[in-house]
Amino acid sequence: MAEPVPEYEERSYAVARAGVPSHIAIIMDGNGRWAKKRSLPRVAGHHEGMKTVRKVTKLASHLGVNVLTLYAFSTENWKRPKMEVDFLMRLPEEFLSTFLPELIEENVRVEMMGYHQNLPSHTIEAIRKAKEATKNNTGLVLNFALNYGSRAEIVDAVKDIAAQVAAGTLNIADITEEHITEGLMTRRLPEPDLLIRTSGEVRLSNFMLWQLAYTEFWFTETLWPDFGEEALLDAIENYQKRNRRFGGLKGEEAN
């Protein structure tokens, strides 16, 4: 007799049939508080959070999500204690070297958005190897936002537009939203359908400010290391109940 199917797997079938977000973005928050509650160093929370990345990635892949963007390290996180920053810079190497065979088996493609400046060579090399090893995969895109800041990203997009105007290749009157979108690091990705933030914080923290204009938000008190398959399904089921209008009206609302 086959082993009983875990409850979250049974739920996942129904969730997948109902239609999942194409792009889910997650602000992974609460690792430090998780560790503090257990009288552990903050880095222990970050290490535990790495296990959550693995679980969430696998389930998102099985559900048919196209893109999963994880806010791993912001341009502001350099202000944290050096020991913690050094540990965080080692996590991509540890995670990808451990998880890479599974990512390949799951047909996941690894990508990164963010600024390479200030990143240690071992962090960049770990990302490069994972991108190279998974570049031909056609399933879920696992997109790490590493040393990423949305305001800087938008400034860079505006600078690129200004350079085109100065060069005479673009008229000011012809500038559209698409010109800014094309200047962003996410230019080849769909905009997020669902944003999840853990740990009870209710803010964007300089994350994808342009791209999240019509994204559905879901906030949870759950700390990131405790965020598992059930929590991801909760978020998606809540998303499926939303009426996404994109500024307009649908159905009877338009009458």
C-alpha atoms as an extended CHARMM CRD file, in Angstrom:
* protein
*
       255  EXT
         1         1  MET       CA              0.0000000000        0.0000000000        0.0000000000  PROA      1               0.0000000000
         2         2  ALA       CA              1.3420000000        3.4320000000       -0.9640000000  PROA      2               0.0000000000
         3         3  GLU       CA              2.2000000000        5.8880000000        1.7780000000  PROA      3               0.0000000000
         4         4  PRO       CA             -0.4540000000        8.5560000000        2.4290000000  PROA      4               0.0000000000
         5         5  VAL       CA              0.0750000000       11.7300000000        0.4700000000  PROA      5               0.0000000000
         6         6  PRO       CA              1.0480000000       14.6080000000        2.8030000000  PROA      6               0.0000000000
         7         7  GLU       CA             -1.7150000000       17.1800000000        3.1930000000  PROA      7               0.0000000000
         8         8  TYR       CA              0.2170000000       19.9340000000        1.4310000000  PROA      8               0.0000000000
         9         9  GLU       CA              0.7280000000       17.7440000000       -1.6330000000  PROA      9               0.0000000000
        10        10  GLU       CA             -2.9960000000       17.0420000000       -1.8370000000  PROA      10              0.0000000000
        11        11  ARG       CA             -3.6680000000       20.7690000000       -1.5770000000  PROA      11              0.0000000000
        12        12  SER       CA             -1.0610000000       21.5230000000       -4.2090000000  PROA      12              0.0000000000
        13        13  TYR       CA             -2.9900000000       19.6010000000       -6.8660000000  PROA      13              0.0000000000
        14        14  ALA       CA             -6.0730000000       21.7590000000       -6.3080000000  PROA      14              0.0000000000
        15        15  VAL       CA             -4.0160000000       24.9580000000       -6.1630000000  PROA      15              0.0000000000
        16        16  ALA       CA             -2.2500000000       24.1340000000       -9.4250000000  PROA      16              0.0000000000
        17        17  ARG       CA             -5.5440000000       23.4000000000      -11.1820000000  PROA      17              0.0000000000
        18        18  ALA       CA             -6.9750000000       26.7560000000      -10.0660000000  PROA      18              0.0000000000
        19        19  GLY       CA             -4.1110000000       28.6480000000      -11.7030000000  PROA      19              0.0000000000
        20        20  VAL       CA             -0.9430000000       29.8700000000      -10.0090000000  PROA      20              0.0000000000
        21        21  PRO       CA              0.8180000000       33.2390000000      -10.2540000000  PROA      21              0.0000000000
        22        22  SER       CA              3.2950000000       33.3720000000      -13.1150000000  PROA      22              0.0000000000
        23        23  HSD       CA              5.8030000000       35.3340000000      -11.0250000000  PROA      23              0.0000000000
        24        24  ILE       CA              6.0550000000       35.2230000000       -7.2280000000  PROA      24              0.0000000000
        25        25  ALA       CA              8.4150000000       37.6060000000       -5.4370000000  PROA      25              0.0000000000
        26        26  ILE       CA              9.3400000000       37.0660000000       -1.7880000000  PROA      26              0.0000000000
        27        27  ILE       CA             10.9310000000       39.3620000000        0.7890000000  PROA      27              0.0000000000
        28        28  MET       CA             12.4610000000       36.7420000000        3.0740000000  PROA      28              0.0000000000
        29        29  ASP       CA             12.3580000000       38.3610000000        6.5090000000  PROA      29              0.0000000000
        30        30  GLY       CA             12.6920000000       37.1780000000       10.0920000000  PROA      30              0.0000000000
        31        31  ASN       CA             15.8060000000       35.0010000000       10.1250000000  PROA      31              0.0000000000
        32        32  GLY       CA             17.4140000000       37.0170000000       12.9130000000  PROA      32              0.0000000000
        33        33  ARG       CA             14.2760000000       37.0470000000       15.0650000000  PROA      33              0.0000000000
        34        34  TRP       CA             13.8660000000       33.2970000000       14.5390000000  PROA      34              0.0000000000
        35        35  ALA       CA             17.3730000000       32.7670000000       15.9040000000  PROA      35              0.0000000000
        36        36  LYS       CA             16.9230000000       35.2070000000       18.7940000000  PROA      36              0.0000000000
        37        37  LYS       CA             13.7780000000       33.3980000000       19.9540000000  PROA      37              0.0000000000
        38        38  ARG       CA             15.9430000000       30.2780000000       20.2670000000  PROA      38              0.0000000000
        39        39  SER       CA             18.9220000000       32.0600000000       21.8750000000  PROA      39              0.0000000000
        40        40  LEU       CA             20.9900000000       31.3330000000       18.7790000000  PROA      40              0.0000000000
        41        41  PRO       CA             23.2760000000       33.6680000000       16.7970000000  PROA      41              0.0000000000
        42        42  ARG       CA             21.6200000000       35.5070000000       13.9030000000  PROA      42              0.0000000000
        43        43  VAL       CA             23.6330000000       33.5170000000       11.3870000000  PROA      43              0.0000000000
        44        44  ALA       CA             21.8580000000       30.3470000000       12.5640000000  PROA      44              0.0000000000
        45        45  GLY       CA             18.6050000000       31.9040000000       11.4000000000  PROA      45              0.0000000000
        46        46  HSD       CA             20.0750000000       32.6760000000        7.9820000000  PROA      46              0.0000000000
        47        47  HSD       CA             21.2820000000       29.0970000000        7.6680000000  PROA      47              0.0000000000
        48        48  GLU       CA             17.8410000000       27.7640000000        8.5910000000  PROA      48              0.0000000000
        49        49  GLY       CA             16.2660000000       30.1720000000        6.1190000000  PROA      49              0.0000000000
        50        50  MET       CA             18.3510000000       28.5630000000        3.3830000000  PROA      50              0.0000000000
        51        51  LYS       CA             16.4540000000       25.3190000000        3.9790000000  PROA      51              0.0000000000
        52        52  THR       CA             13.1940000000       27.2200000000        3.4760000000  PROA      52              0.0000000000
        53        53  VAL       CA             14.4500000000       28.4840000000        0.1010000000  PROA      53              0.0000000000
        54        54  ARG       CA             14.9190000000       24.8750000000       -0.9590000000  PROA      54              0.0000000000
        55        55  LYS       CA             11.3940000000       23.8270000000        0.1150000000  PROA      55              0.0000000000
        56        56  VAL       CA              9.6630000000       26.8380000000       -1.4170000000  PROA      56              0.0000000000
        57        57  THR       CA             11.5970000000       26.5460000000       -4.6820000000  PROA      57              0.0000000000
        58        58  LYS       CA             10.7060000000       22.8860000000       -5.1270000000  PROA      58              0.0000000000
        59        59  LEU       CA              7.0130000000       23.4300000000       -4.4460000000  PROA      59              0.0000000000
        60        60  ALA       CA              6.8320000000       26.5010000000       -6.7070000000  PROA      60              0.0000000000
        61        61  SER       CA              8.4350000000       24.4540000000       -9.4570000000  PROA      61              0.0000000000
        62        62  HSD       CA              5.9590000000       21.5980000000       -8.9970000000  PROA      62              0.0000000000
        63        63  LEU       CA              3.0050000000       24.0000000000       -9.0120000000  PROA      63              0.0000000000
        64        64  GLY       CA              4.0280000000       25.4730000000      -12.3650000000  PROA      64              0.0000000000
        65        65  VAL       CA              5.1920000000       28.9110000000      -11.2220000000  PROA      65              0.0000000000
        66        66  ASN       CA              7.3280000000       30.4540000000      -13.9680000000  PROA      66              0.0000000000
        67        67  VAL       CA              9.4910000000       32.8480000000      -11.9250000000  PROA      67              0.0000000000
        68        68  LEU       CA             10.3940000000       32.9410000000       -8.2320000000  PROA      68              0.0000000000
        69        69  THR       CA             12.3320000000       36.0710000000       -7.2160000000  PROA      69              0.0000000000
        70        70  LEU       CA             13.8890000000       36.0070000000       -3.7520000000  PROA      70              0.0000000000
        71        71  TYR       CA             15.1760000000       39.1790000000       -2.0590000000  PROA      71              0.0000000000
        72        72  ALA       CA             18.3850000000       37.7110000000       -0.6920000000  PROA      72              0.0000000000
        73        73  PHE       CA             20.4880000000       40.8140000000        0.0590000000  PROA      73              0.0000000000
        74        74  SER       CA             19.7200000000       44.4960000000       -0.4220000000  PROA      74              0.0000000000
        75        75  THR       CA             22.0710000000       47.3760000000       -1.1390000000  PROA      75              0.0000000000
        76        76  GLU       CA             21.2610000000       48.5660000000        2.4040000000  PROA      76              0.0000000000
        77        77  ASN       CA             22.2040000000       45.2580000000        4.0650000000  PROA      77              0.0000000000
        78        78  TRP       CA             25.8910000000       46.1980000000        3.9560000000  PROA      78              0.0000000000
        79        79  LYS       CA             25.1630000000       48.2450000000        7.0940000000  PROA      79              0.0000000000
        80        80  ARG       CA             24.8150000000       45.0310000000        9.1100000000  PROA      80              0.0000000000
        81        81  PRO       CA             27.6660000000       43.6790000000       11.2840000000  PROA      81              0.0000000000
        82        82  LYS       CA             30.6220000000       42.4610000000        9.2180000000  PROA      82              0.0000000000
        83        83  MET       CA             30.4350000000       38.9090000000       10.5820000000  PROA      83              0.0000000000
        84        84  GLU       CA             26.8010000000       38.6170000000        9.5230000000  PROA      84              0.0000000000
        85        85  VAL       CA             27.4770000000       40.1070000000        6.0730000000  PROA      85              0.0000000000
        86        86  ASP       CA             30.4150000000       37.7390000000        5.5380000000  PROA      86              0.0000000000
        87        87  PHE       CA             28.1800000000       34.7930000000        6.4550000000  PROA      87              0.0000000000
        88        88  LEU       CA             25.4360000000       35.9670000000        4.0970000000  PROA      88              0.0000000000
        89        89  MET       CA             27.9710000000       36.2580000000        1.2800000000  PROA      89              0.0000000000
        90        90  ARG       CA             28.9070000000       32.6010000000        1.8280000000  PROA      90              0.0000000000
        91        91  LEU       CA             25.3130000000       31.3530000000        1.7550000000  PROA      91              0.0000000000
        92        92  PRO       CA             24.8390000000       31.4340000000       -2.0550000000  PROA      92              0.0000000000
        93        93  GLU       CA             27.9520000000       29.2950000000       -2.4390000000  PROA      93              0.0000000000
        94        94  GLU       CA             26.7840000000       26.7870000000        0.1620000000  PROA      94              0.0000000000
        95        95  PHE       CA             23.1920000000       26.7300000000       -1.0550000000  PROA      95              0.0000000000
        96        96  LEU       CA             23.9880000000       26.3810000000       -4.7360000000  PROA      96              0.0000000000
        97        97  SER       CA             26.7580000000       23.8070000000       -4.3130000000  PROA      97              0.0000000000
        98        98  THR       CA             24.4330000000       21.6890000000       -2.1560000000  PROA      98              0.0000000000
        99        99  PHE       CA             21.1920000000       22.2270000000       -4.0580000000  PROA      99              0.0000000000
       100       100  LEU       CA             22.4870000000       22.4870000000       -7.6430000000  PROA      100             0.0000000000
       101       101  PRO       CA             21.9170000000       18.7970000000       -8.5500000000  PROA      101             0.0000000000
       102       102  GLU       CA             18.2860000000       19.1230000000       -7.4120000000  PROA      102             0.0000000000
       103       103  LEU       CA             17.8480000000       22.3650000000       -9.3360000000  PROA      103             0.0000000000
       104       104  ILE       CA             19.0830000000       20.6650000000      -12.4870000000  PROA      104             0.0000000000
       105       105  GLU       CA             16.8120000000       17.6780000000      -11.8540000000  PROA      105             0.0000000000
       106       106  GLU       CA             13.8750000000       20.0440000000      -11.2920000000  PROA      106             0.0000000000
       107       107  ASN       CA             14.6450000000       21.8390000000      -14.5920000000  PROA      107             0.0000000000
       108       108  VAL       CA             15.1400000000       25.1230000000      -12.6690000000  PROA      108             0.0000000000
       109       109  ARG       CA             17.1720000000       27.9510000000      -14.2120000000  PROA      109             0.0000000000
       110       110  VAL       CA             19.1600000000       30.1770000000      -11.8460000000  PROA      110             0.0000000000
       111       111  GLU       CA             19.3650000000       33.9200000000      -12.4850000000  PROA      111             0.0000000000
       112       112  MET       CA             20.5250000000       36.9050000000      -10.4600000000  PROA      112             0.0000000000
       113       113  MET       CA             19.6210000000       40.5670000000      -10.4570000000  PROA      113             0.0000000000
       114       114  GLY       CA             21.6320000000       43.1240000000       -8.5430000000  PROA      114             0.0000000000
       115       115  TYR       CA             24.9680000000       44.9170000000       -8.5590000000  PROA      115             0.0000000000
       116       116  HSD       CA             28.1720000000       42.8990000000       -8.7570000000  PROA      116             0.0000000000
       117       117  GLN       CA             30.1120000000       45.7540000000       -7.1650000000  PROA      117             0.0000000000
       118       118  ASN       CA             31.2160000000       44.8970000000       -3.6030000000  PROA      118             0.0000000000
       119       119  LEU       CA             30.2000000000       41.2530000000       -3.9220000000  PROA      119             0.0000000000
       120       120  PRO       CA             33.0410000000       38.8770000000       -3.0040000000  PROA      120             0.0000000000
       121       121  SER       CA             34.5350000000       36.8900000000       -5.8760000000  PROA      121             0.0000000000
       122       122  HSD       CA             33.4280000000       33.5930000000       -4.3180000000  PROA      122             0.0000000000
       123       123  THR       CA             29.7980000000       34.7860000000       -4.2630000000  PROA      123             0.0000000000
       124       124  ILE       CA             29.9120000000       35.8990000000       -7.8990000000  PROA      124             0.0000000000
       125       125  GLU       CA             31.6070000000       32.6650000000       -8.9190000000  PROA      125             0.0000000000
       126       126  ALA       CA             28.9590000000       30.5300000000       -7.1820000000  PROA      126             0.0000000000
       127       127  ILE       CA             26.1970000000       32.3790000000       -9.0260000000  PROA      127             0.0000000000
       128       128  ARG       CA             28.0970000000       32.1610000000      -12.3260000000  PROA      128             0.0000000000
       129       129  LYS       CA             28.5440000000       28.3950000000      -12.0130000000  PROA      129             0.0000000000
       130       130  ALA       CA             24.8700000000       27.8700000000      -11.1670000000  PROA      130             0.0000000000
       131       131  LYS       CA             23.7370000000       30.0490000000      -14.0770000000  PROA      131             0.0000000000
       132       132  GLU       CA             26.0250000000       28.2050000000      -16.4660000000  PROA      132             0.0000000000
       133       133  ALA       CA             24.9520000000       24.7590000000      -15.2320000000  PROA      133             0.0000000000
       134       134  THR       CA             21.2360000000       25.5860000000      -15.5180000000  PROA      134             0.0000000000
       135       135  LYS       CA             21.2120000000       27.9130000000      -18.5460000000  PROA      135             0.0000000000
       136       136  ASN       CA             19.4400000000       25.3850000000      -20.7900000000  PROA      136             0.0000000000
       137       137  ASN       CA             16.7510000000       24.4890000000      -18.2550000000  PROA      137             0.0000000000
       138       138  THR       CA             13.2430000000       25.4730000000      -19.2840000000  PROA      138             0.0000000000
       139       139  GLY       CA             11.3050000000       25.3010000000      -16.0120000000  PROA      139             0.0000000000
       140       140  LEU       CA             11.0760000000       27.6850000000      -13.0690000000  PROA      140             0.0000000000
       141       141  VAL       CA             13.4030000000       30.6920000000      -13.1160000000  PROA      141             0.0000000000
       142       142  LEU       CA             14.9150000000       31.0530000000       -9.6310000000  PROA      142             0.0000000000
       143       143  ASN       CA             15.9180000000       34.7070000000       -9.5890000000  PROA      143             0.0000000000
       144       144  PHE       CA             18.0590000000       35.8810000000       -6.6590000000  PROA      144             0.0000000000
       145       145  ALA       CA             17.9540000000       39.6200000000       -5.9030000000  PROA      145             0.0000000000
       146       146  LEU       CA             21.4640000000       39.9910000000       -4.5030000000  PROA      146             0.0000000000
       147       147  ASN       CA             22.9800000000       43.3830000000       -3.6560000000  PROA      147             0.0000000000
       148       148  TYR       CA             19.8170000000       44.7900000000       -5.2120000000  PROA      148             0.0000000000
       149       149  GLY       CA             18.1860000000       48.1770000000       -4.6510000000  PROA      149             0.0000000000
       150       150  SER       CA             15.1780000000       49.3630000000       -6.6150000000  PROA      150             0.0000000000
       151       151  ARG       CA             15.8620000000       53.1000000000       -6.4000000000  PROA      151             0.0000000000
       152       152  ALA       CA             19.3640000000       52.6450000000       -7.8140000000  PROA      152             0.0000000000
       153       153  GLU       CA             17.9190000000       50.4210000000      -10.5340000000  PROA      153             0.0000000000
       154       154  ILE       CA             15.3870000000       53.0980000000      -11.5450000000  PROA      154             0.0000000000
       155       155  VAL       CA             18.0740000000       55.8030000000      -11.4890000000  PROA      155             0.0000000000
       156       156  ASP       CA             20.1760000000       53.6920000000      -13.8590000000  PROA      156             0.0000000000
       157       157  ALA       CA             17.1830000000       53.2770000000      -16.1850000000  PROA      157             0.0000000000
       158       158  VAL       CA             16.6190000000       57.0520000000      -16.1960000000  PROA      158             0.0000000000
       159       159  LYS       CA             20.3080000000       57.6650000000      -16.9120000000  PROA      159             0.0000000000
       160       160  ASP       CA             20.1040000000       55.3300000000      -19.9030000000  PROA      160             0.0000000000
       161       161  ILE       CA             17.0860000000       57.2230000000      -21.2390000000  PROA      161             0.0000000000
       162       162  ALA       CA             18.8840000000       60.5510000000      -20.6920000000  PROA      162             0.0000000000
       163       163  ALA       CA             21.8870000000       59.2310000000      -22.6200000000  PROA      163             0.0000000000
       164       164  GLN       CA             19.6440000000       58.2650000000      -25.5460000000  PROA      164             0.0000000000
       165       165  VAL       CA             18.0770000000       61.7410000000      -25.5430000000  PROA      165             0.0000000000
       166       166  ALA       CA             21.5240000000       63.3630000000      -25.4190000000  PROA      166             0.0000000000
       167       167  ALA       CA             22.6900000000       61.1990000000      -28.3170000000  PROA      167             0.0000000000
       168       168  GLY       CA             19.6680000000       62.2190000000      -30.3670000000  PROA      168             0.0000000000
       169       169  THR       CA             18.3320000000       58.6520000000      -30.6740000000  PROA      169             0.0000000000
       170       170  LEU       CA             15.2470000000       59.3180000000      -28.5260000000  PROA      170             0.0000000000
       171       171  ASN       CA             12.9340000000       62.3240000000      -28.3440000000  PROA      171             0.0000000000
       172       172  ILE       CA             11.6960000000       63.4380000000      -24.9270000000  PROA      172             0.0000000000
       173       173  ALA       CA              8.1120000000       63.4050000000      -26.2040000000  PROA      173             0.0000000000
       174       174  ASP       CA              8.4950000000       59.7400000000      -27.1740000000  PROA      174             0.0000000000
       175       175  ILE       CA              9.5380000000       58.4830000000      -23.7170000000  PROA      175             0.0000000000
       176       176  THR       CA              7.0710000000       55.9060000000      -22.3740000000  PROA      176             0.0000000000
       177       177  GLU       CA              6.7810000000       53.5590000000      -19.4080000000  PROA      177             0.0000000000
       178       178  GLU       CA              8.2520000000       50.8580000000      -21.6150000000  PROA      178             0.0000000000
       179       179  HSD       CA             11.5280000000       52.7660000000      -21.8530000000  PROA      179             0.0000000000
       180       180  ILE       CA             11.9220000000       52.5930000000      -18.0730000000  PROA      180             0.0000000000
       181       181  THR       CA             10.8290000000       48.9550000000      -17.9730000000  PROA      181             0.0000000000
       182       182  GLU       CA             13.4280000000       48.1010000000      -20.6140000000  PROA      182             0.0000000000
       183       183  GLY       CA             16.1120000000       49.7290000000      -18.4830000000  PROA      183             0.0000000000
       184       184  LEU       CA             15.4040000000       47.5660000000      -15.4340000000  PROA      184             0.0000000000
       185       185  MET       CA             17.1320000000       44.3450000000      -14.4140000000  PROA      185             0.0000000000
       186       186  THR       CA             13.8400000000       42.4900000000      -14.8170000000  PROA      186             0.0000000000
       187       187  ARG       CA             13.3800000000       43.4910000000      -18.4470000000  PROA      187             0.0000000000
       188       188  ARG       CA             13.2240000000       39.8440000000      -19.5620000000  PROA      188             0.0000000000
       189       189  LEU       CA             10.8500000000       38.7550000000      -16.7890000000  PROA      189             0.0000000000
       190       190  PRO       CA              7.1050000000       39.2450000000      -16.3100000000  PROA      190             0.0000000000
       191       191  GLU       CA              6.1400000000       41.6300000000      -13.5300000000  PROA      191             0.0000000000
       192       192  PRO       CA              5.3310000000       39.8790000000      -10.2270000000  PROA      192             0.0000000000
       193       193  ASP       CA              1.7490000000       38.7460000000       -9.7470000000  PROA      193             0.0000000000
       194       194  LEU       CA              2.1670000000       38.0580000000       -6.0370000000  PROA      194             0.0000000000
       195       195  LEU       CA              4.5090000000       39.5660000000       -3.4380000000  PROA      195             0.0000000000
       196       196  ILE       CA              4.9870000000       37.7160000000       -0.1600000000  PROA      196             0.0000000000
       197       197  ARG       CA              6.7000000000       39.2400000000        2.8770000000  PROA      197             0.0000000000
       198       198  THR       CA              7.2860000000       37.2330000000        6.0160000000  PROA      198             0.0000000000
       199       199  SER       CA              7.8230000000       38.1890000000        9.6850000000  PROA      199             0.0000000000
       200       200  GLY       CA              5.0000000000       40.7180000000       10.0470000000  PROA      200             0.0000000000
       201       201  GLU       CA              6.7700000000       43.6840000000        8.4750000000  PROA      201             0.0000000000
       202       202  VAL       CA              4.5180000000       45.6270000000        6.0780000000  PROA      202             0.0000000000
       203       203  ARG       CA              6.7900000000       47.5710000000        3.7430000000  PROA      203             0.0000000000
       204       204  LEU       CA              8.6570000000       47.0650000000        0.4670000000  PROA      204             0.0000000000
       205       205  SER       CA             12.1730000000       47.9170000000        1.6730000000  PROA      205             0.0000000000
       206       206  ASN       CA             13.3690000000       49.2390000000       -1.6900000000  PROA      206             0.0000000000
       207       207  PHE       CA             12.3040000000       46.0840000000       -3.5420000000  PROA      207             0.0000000000
       208       208  MET       CA             11.0340000000       46.2040000000       -7.1360000000  PROA      208             0.0000000000
       209       209  LEU       CA              9.2260000000       49.5210000000       -6.6350000000  PROA      209             0.0000000000
       210       210  TRP       CA              8.4110000000       49.9740000000      -10.3280000000  PROA      210             0.0000000000
       211       211  GLN       CA              7.5690000000       46.3460000000      -11.0510000000  PROA      211             0.0000000000
       212       212  LEU       CA              5.1350000000       45.9390000000       -8.1230000000  PROA      212             0.0000000000
       213       213  ALA       CA              2.6740000000       48.6200000000       -9.2980000000  PROA      213             0.0000000000
       214       214  TYR       CA             -0.2040000000       46.1400000000       -9.7430000000  PROA      214             0.0000000000
       215       215  THR       CA              1.1130000000       43.1810000000       -7.7980000000  PROA      215             0.0000000000
       216       216  GLU       CA             -1.0490000000       41.5370000000       -5.1450000000  PROA      216             0.0000000000
       217       217  PHE       CA              0.5640000000       41.7220000000       -1.6760000000  PROA      217             0.0000000000
       218       218  TRP       CA              0.3920000000       39.0330000000        1.0080000000  PROA      218             0.0000000000
       219       219  PHE       CA              1.9250000000       39.6450000000        4.4280000000  PROA      219             0.0000000000
       220       220  THR       CA              2.3480000000       37.0090000000        7.1280000000  PROA      220             0.0000000000
       221       221  GLU       CA              3.5930000000       37.0360000000       10.7110000000  PROA      221             0.0000000000
       222       222  THR       CA              5.4460000000       33.7810000000       10.0390000000  PROA      222             0.0000000000
       223       223  LEU       CA              9.2230000000       34.1210000000       10.2480000000  PROA      223             0.0000000000
       224       224  TRP       CA             11.0370000000       33.0210000000        7.0940000000  PROA      224             0.0000000000
       225       225  PRO       CA             12.6650000000       29.8690000000        8.5680000000  PROA      225             0.0000000000
       226       226  ASP       CA              9.1720000000       28.6980000000        9.5930000000  PROA      226             0.0000000000
       227       227  PHE       CA              7.6430000000       29.4790000000        6.1970000000  PROA      227             0.0000000000
       228       228  GLY       CA              7.0390000000       26.1410000000        4.4870000000  PROA      228             0.0000000000
       229       229  GLU       CA              4.9060000000       24.4860000000        1.8600000000  PROA      229             0.0000000000
       230       230  GLU       CA              1.6470000000       25.0820000000        3.7220000000  PROA      230             0.0000000000
       231       231  ALA       CA              2.3600000000       28.8010000000        4.0310000000  PROA      231             0.0000000000
       232       232  LEU       CA              3.1490000000       29.1360000000        0.3310000000  PROA      232             0.0000000000
       233       233  LEU       CA             -0.1000000000       27.3820000000       -0.5330000000  PROA      233             0.0000000000
       234       234  ASP       CA             -1.9680000000       29.7050000000        1.8610000000  PROA      234             0.0000000000
       235       235  ALA       CA             -0.5430000000       32.7150000000        0.0240000000  PROA      235             0.0000000000
       236       236  ILE       CA             -1.4120000000       31.3860000000       -3.4190000000  PROA      236             0.0000000000
       237       237  GLU       CA             -4.9250000000       30.3610000000       -2.3670000000  PROA      237             0.0000000000
       238       238  ASN       CA             -5.4800000000       33.8780000000       -1.0290000000  PROA      238             0.0000000000
       239       239  TYR       CA             -4.1620000000       35.3050000000       -4.3120000000  PROA      239             0.0000000000
       240       240  GLN       CA             -6.6020000000       33.1360000000       -6.2670000000  PROA      240             0.0000000000
       241       241  LYS       CA             -9.5090000000       34.8050000000       -4.4610000000  PROA      241             0.0000000000
       242       242  ARG       CA             -8.4070000000       38.3080000000       -5.4650000000  PROA      242             0.0000000000
       243       243  ASN       CA            -10.1090000000       40.2660000000       -8.2280000000  PROA      243             0.0000000000
       244       244  ARG       CA             -7.2340000000       41.8410000000      -10.1390000000  PROA      244             0.0000000000
       245       245  ARG       CA             -8.5410000000       44.9740000000      -11.8700000000  PROA      245             0.0000000000
       246       246  PHE       CA             -5.2810000000       46.6910000000      -12.9360000000  PROA      246             0.0000000000
       247       247  GLY       CA             -6.9900000000       50.0480000000      -12.3950000000  PROA      247             0.0000000000
       248       248  GLY       CA            -10.1510000000       49.1350000000      -14.2880000000  PROA      248             0.0000000000
       249       249  LEU       CA            -13.3990000000       47.3300000000      -13.5250000000  PROA      249             0.0000000000
       250       250  LYS       CA            -14.4850000000       43.7820000000      -14.2460000000  PROA      250             0.0000000000
       251       251  GLY       CA            -17.8180000000       42.1260000000      -14.8410000000  PROA      251             0.0000000000
       252       252  GLU       CA            -20.7600000000       43.6010000000      -12.9410000000  PROA      252             0.0000000000
       253       253  GLU       CA            -18.5550000000       46.3450000000      -11.4530000000  PROA      253             0.0000000000
       254       254  ALA       CA            -18.3810000000       47.9950000000      -14.8800000000  PROA      254             0.0000000000
       255       255  ASN       CA            -22.1910000000       48.3280000000      -15.1080000000  PROA      255             0.0000000000
